[in-house]
Amino acid sequence: MRALIDLTALSFNFSGIERYALNIAKNILELDTQNQYDLVFSNEIFPELVELTRRDNVRVHILKCGKKKLSKLILFQIKLVYLINKINPDYAIFPAFAAPIFLKRKNMIDTFHDLGYFDCPTMWKWYVTLYGKCKLKASSRHSDFFVAVSDYTKMRMIEFFGISQEKIFVAKNAVDERFNTIGLNEKEVELLKVKYNLPQSEFYMCLATLEPRKNLRLLIDAYADLILEGRTDKKLVLAGRRGWKINDLLNNLDENVKNNIVLTGFIDDKDLPKLYKSASVFIFPSLYEGFGIPALEALACGTQTIVSNIPIFKEAFGDAVTYFLNNDKDDLKNKMITYKDVDSSVIKKQVEKYDWGKSAKVYIDIINSR
């Protein structure tokens, strides 16, 4: 069989969805030497996959596009459709974003990370929500196979689109081994603190694209209360690339609170494990997620973690985290002070439930099912 994998979403500043696509592709190629694969990248081969693209069963296709979002959209909708139809693979796999709206062919494998555009549409700019809705609706009608990144997402796909559950497979997120094997030495910690202007003292940490659905306003307000009430001397580090409405985050805050908050900007991938390990507590207050890779990465690093009690987090993290009532500032404040010290064995057991190889095999099994 010949399968095409769309990796045009990969970039150097990638988030959870792109990380999923990278690791699924990487593990498919490592595990499957029998089938033939066409990998499609935008502009250049992603560095982590260069070695694997040299295998005899792999062909590479580069689609040139500009850096502007409009150009990316044109690329995805026009150039990619043309290329896929030209290659005419037995299967077309879309591990990051849904297939192009106007692509209609047999054996498309579409990955659904969440139904956020429908479940909480106001969390994005209106045109992003509209475009996302159109893509997912088209996918639900045109694709033959679907992969959900969680049981919760699968349930929502069945409820919302009426997709037959026999057509939906579950391939969950996981974490790289480097997150639970890397150690820290004093010199590395100091270099990390200088690079990202991290505090010398203990700190809370949140890693996310800084946008409304991550509920960072709640976290900042809860933290501000703790500072003004004199209940904590920990700093707050907000790590991640700037997103929609970032300028609203720090408005109307007391100067003393502002001085205790650090915005690092985007974190280099190689620095992530060290940053997680440096934090006293990791906090992930999202209103909505398809899975929540950052919290799983923090757990893999052995960092105590606080998350909102939304359904997907209950599924993903079990007893390995401290939960607070979703969107409840007072409960979050209390948990930031009284979070439970989860035993490392409980955390390790939860993290070990997830494996990129097992998730990649879900895609391989679909390909081999014919």
C-alpha positions in Angstrom: 0.0 0.0 0.0 1.0 3.6 -0.6 0.0 6.2 2.0 0.5 9.9 1.9 1.0 11.8 5.2 0.2 15.6 5.2 2.9 17.3 7.3 2.5 20.8 5.9 1.4 22.0 9.4 4.9 21.4 10.9 6.8 24.5 11.7 9.5 25.5 14.2 7.1 27.1 16.6 4.7 24.3 16.9 2.1 23.5 19.6 0.2 20.3 20.7 -1.4 19.5 17.3 1.8 19.8 15.4 3.6 17.8 18.0 1.1 15.0 17.6 1.5 15.0 13.8 5.3 14.9 14.1 5.3 12.0 16.5 2.7 10.0 14.7 4.6 10.3 11.4 7.9 9.6 13.1 6.6 6.4 14.7 4.8 5.2 11.6 8.0 5.4 9.6 10.0 3.7 12.4 7.5 0.8 12.7 6.4 0.2 9.2 8.9 -0.8 6.5 6.5 -2.6 4.3 4.1 0.1 3.1 5.2 3.0 0.9 4.9 6.6 2.2 4.7 10.0 0.6 5.5 12.8 3.1 4.4 16.3 2.2 6.1 19.3 3.9 5.8 23.0 3.4 9.0 24.7 2.3 11.4 22.2 3.8 11.7 18.8 5.5 11.2 19.1 9.2 14.6 18.5 10.8 13.6 15.6 13.1 12.4 13.6 10.1 15.3 14.1 7.8 17.0 10.8 8.6 13.7 8.8 8.2 13.0 10.4 4.8 16.1 8.6 3.5 14.5 5.2 3.8 13.7 3.2 0.7 10.0 3.2 1.3 9.7 7.0 1.7 9.3 9.8 -0.9 9.3 13.5 0.0 7.3 16.3 -1.6 7.9 20.0 -0.8 5.2 22.5 -1.4 6.5 26.1 -1.4 4.5 28.7 0.4 5.0 32.1 2.1 4.9 32.7 5.8 1.6 34.6 5.8 -1.5 32.7 7.0 -3.4 33.5 3.9 -0.6 32.0 1.8 -0.7 28.9 4.0 -4.4 28.6 3.5 -4.1 28.9 -0.3 -1.3 26.2 -0.2 -3.4 23.8 1.8 -6.5 24.2 -0.3 -5.1 24.3 -3.8 -1.5 22.9 -4.0 -2.1 20.0 -1.6 -5.3 18.9 -3.3 -3.5 18.9 -6.7 -0.5 17.0 -5.3 -2.6 14.3 -3.6 -4.7 13.7 -6.7 -1.5 13.6 -8.8 0.2 11.0 -6.5 -3.1 9.1 -6.1 -2.1 7.2 -2.9 -4.1 4.3 -1.6 -4.6 6.3 1.7 -4.2 9.9 2.6 -3.4 10.6 6.3 -4.1 14.0 7.9 -2.6 13.8 11.5 -2.7 17.6 12.2 -5.6 19.3 10.6 -8.6 18.0 8.6 -8.3 17.3 4.9 -8.8 20.2 2.5 -12.4 21.1 2.1 -12.6 20.3 -1.6 -10.7 17.0 -1.5 -13.0 14.1 -2.3 -11.4 10.7 -2.6 -11.5 7.2 -1.1 -9.6 6.2 2.0 -8.9 9.5 3.6 -7.9 9.2 7.3 -8.8 12.4 9.1 -7.6 13.2 12.7 -10.0 15.1 15.0 -8.2 16.7 17.9 -11.3 18.4 19.3 -14.6 20.0 18.4 -13.7 23.3 19.9 -15.0 25.3 16.9 -18.5 24.0 17.7 -18.3 23.5 21.5 -16.8 27.0 22.3 -16.9 29.0 19.0 -16.2 32.4 20.7 -12.7 31.3 21.8 -11.3 32.1 18.3 -11.6 35.0 15.9 -14.9 34.6 14.0 -13.3 33.8 10.6 -11.0 31.1 12.2 -14.1 29.5 13.8 -16.0 29.7 10.5 -13.2 28.1 8.5 -12.7 25.4 11.2 -16.3 24.5 11.2 -16.4 24.2 7.4 -13.4 21.9 7.4 -14.7 19.6 10.1 -18.1 19.4 8.5 -16.6 18.6 5.1 -14.4 16.0 6.7 -17.2 14.3 8.5 -19.0 13.8 5.1 -16.0 13.0 2.9 -13.6 10.8 4.9 -13.8 7.1 5.2 -11.8 6.7 8.4 -11.4 9.0 11.5 -8.9 9.1 14.3 -9.8 10.8 17.6 -7.1 11.7 20.1 -9.2 10.8 23.1 -12.3 8.8 24.0 -14.0 12.1 24.8 -13.4 13.5 21.3 -14.7 10.3 19.8 -17.9 10.6 21.8 -18.4 14.2 20.7 -17.9 13.2 17.0 -20.6 10.6 17.3 -22.9 13.0 19.1 -22.4 16.0 16.9 -21.8 14.6 13.4 -23.5 11.2 13.8 -20.4 9.4 12.5 -20.6 5.6 13.0 -18.4 4.6 15.9 -17.0 1.7 13.7 -15.3 4.4 11.5 -13.7 6.2 14.5 -10.4 4.9 15.9 -8.7 6.3 19.0 -4.9 7.2 18.9 -4.0 9.2 22.0 -1.3 11.7 22.6 1.8 10.7 24.4 5.2 12.2 25.5 8.7 11.7 24.2 11.0 9.7 26.4 13.2 12.7 26.9 10.6 14.2 29.2 11.0 11.5 31.8 14.7 10.7 31.4 16.4 14.1 31.4 18.2 15.3 34.5 19.1 18.8 35.7 22.4 20.2 36.9 23.0 23.6 38.4 24.7 25.1 35.4 21.8 24.1 33.1 19.3 25.6 35.5 21.2 28.9 35.6 21.5 29.1 31.8 17.8 28.4 31.4 16.9 31.2 33.9 19.0 33.7 32.0 17.7 32.7 28.6 14.0 33.0 29.6 14.3 35.6 32.4 13.1 33.0 34.9 12.9 33.9 38.6 15.6 32.6 41.0 12.9 31.6 43.5 10.2 29.0 43.2 7.5 29.5 40.6 4.2 28.4 39.2 4.2 27.6 35.5 1.7 27.4 32.7 2.7 26.5 29.1 0.1 27.3 26.4 -0.6 29.5 23.5 -1.6 32.7 25.2 -5.3 32.9 24.1 -8.8 33.0 25.7 -9.6 29.3 25.7 -6.6 28.5 27.8 -8.3 30.5 30.6 -5.2 32.4 31.6 -7.3 35.4 32.8 -8.6 33.2 35.6 -5.1 32.0 36.5 -3.8 35.5 36.6 -6.7 36.8 38.7 -6.3 33.9 41.1 -2.6 34.5 41.4 -3.1 38.3 41.8 -5.4 37.6 44.8 -2.8 35.3 46.4 -0.1 38.0 46.0 -2.2 40.8 47.3 -3.4 38.6 50.2 0.2 37.7 51.0 -0.5 34.0 50.6 2.3 33.1 48.2 5.8 34.2 47.4 6.0 32.1 44.3 6.3 33.9 40.9 4.1 33.0 37.9 5.7 32.0 34.6 3.5 32.1 31.5 5.3 30.3 28.7 4.2 30.0 25.1 3.7 31.9 22.0 1.4 34.9 21.9 -2.1 34.3 20.7 -5.4 36.1 20.3 -6.2 38.9 22.8 -2.8 38.6 24.5 -2.8 42.3 25.2 -5.9 42.0 27.5 -4.2 39.6 29.9 -2.2 42.0 32.0 -4.6 44.9 31.9 -5.7 46.6 35.1 -3.3 44.6 37.3 -1.6 45.9 40.4 2.1 46.8 39.7 3.2 44.4 42.4 1.4 41.6 40.7 2.8 42.5 37.3 6.3 42.4 38.7 5.8 38.8 39.8 4.6 37.6 36.4 7.1 36.5 33.7 6.1 36.0 30.0 8.8 33.9 28.4 7.5 33.8 24.8 8.0 30.7 22.8 10.1 28.0 24.5 12.6 26.1 22.4 11.6 22.4 22.2 14.9 21.2 23.6 14.4 23.4 26.7 10.9 22.2 27.6 11.8 19.2 29.8 14.2 21.4 31.8 11.6 24.1 32.2 9.0 21.7 33.5 11.4 20.2 36.0 12.4 23.7 37.2 8.8 24.6 38.1 7.4 24.0 41.5 3.9 23.4 40.2 2.4 23.3 36.7 -1.1 24.8 36.2 -3.3 24.1 33.2 -6.6 25.9 33.7 -8.1 25.4 30.2 -11.8 25.8 29.5 -11.6 23.3 26.6 -9.0 20.9 25.2 -8.9 17.9 23.0 -6.3 16.3 25.3 -3.8 18.6 27.0 -0.2 17.5 26.0 1.5 20.1 28.2 0.0 18.7 31.4 1.1 15.2 30.4 4.6 16.5 29.7 4.8 18.1 33.1 3.7 14.9 34.7 6.3 13.0 32.8 8.9 15.3 34.3 7.6 14.6 37.8 6.2 18.0 38.3 3.1 18.4 40.5 0.2 19.5 38.3 -3.1 21.4 38.8 -5.8 21.2 36.1 -9.4 22.2 35.6 -11.9 19.4 36.1 -13.2 19.3 32.5 -14.1 15.8 31.2 -11.1 15.3 28.9 -8.7 16.0 31.8 -10.4 13.4 34.0 -9.9 10.9 31.2 -6.3 11.8 30.4 -4.8 12.3 33.9 -6.8 10.2 36.3 -5.5 10.5 39.9 -2.1 11.9 38.9 -3.2 15.6 39.2 -5.0 18.0 41.5 -8.3 19.2 40.0 -10.0 22.5 40.6 -13.6 23.4 39.7 -13.7 24.6 36.1 -13.7 28.4 35.9 -13.9 28.8 39.7 -11.3 31.4 40.8 -11.6 30.7 44.6 -11.2 27.0 44.2 -8.1 27.5 41.9 -6.7 29.9 44.6 -7.1 27.3 47.3 -5.6 24.5 45.1 -2.6 26.6 44.3 -1.8 26.7 48.0 -3.1 23.2 49.1 -2.5 21.1 46.0 -2.0 17.4 46.8 1.5 15.9 46.6 0.8 13.0 44.3 3.1 10.1 44.7 5.7 9.7 41.9 4.6 6.1 41.4 1.0 7.2 40.7 2.2 9.8 38.2 4.6 7.3 36.5 1.8 4.8 36.1 -0.5 7.3 34.5 2.1 8.6 32.0 3.0 5.1 31.0 -0.5 4.5 29.7 0.4 6.6 26.7 2.8 5.6 23.9 3.4 7.1 20.5 4.2 3.7 19.0 0.8 2.3 20.0 -0.9 5.4 18.6 1.0 5.2 15.3 0.1 1.6 15.0 -3.6 2.6 14.9 -2.9 4.4 11.6 -0.8 1.5 10.3 -3.6 -1.0 11.1 -6.1 1.1 9.1 -3.8 1.0 6.1 -3.3 -2.7 6.4 -7.0 -3.4 6.9 -7.6 -3.6 3.2 
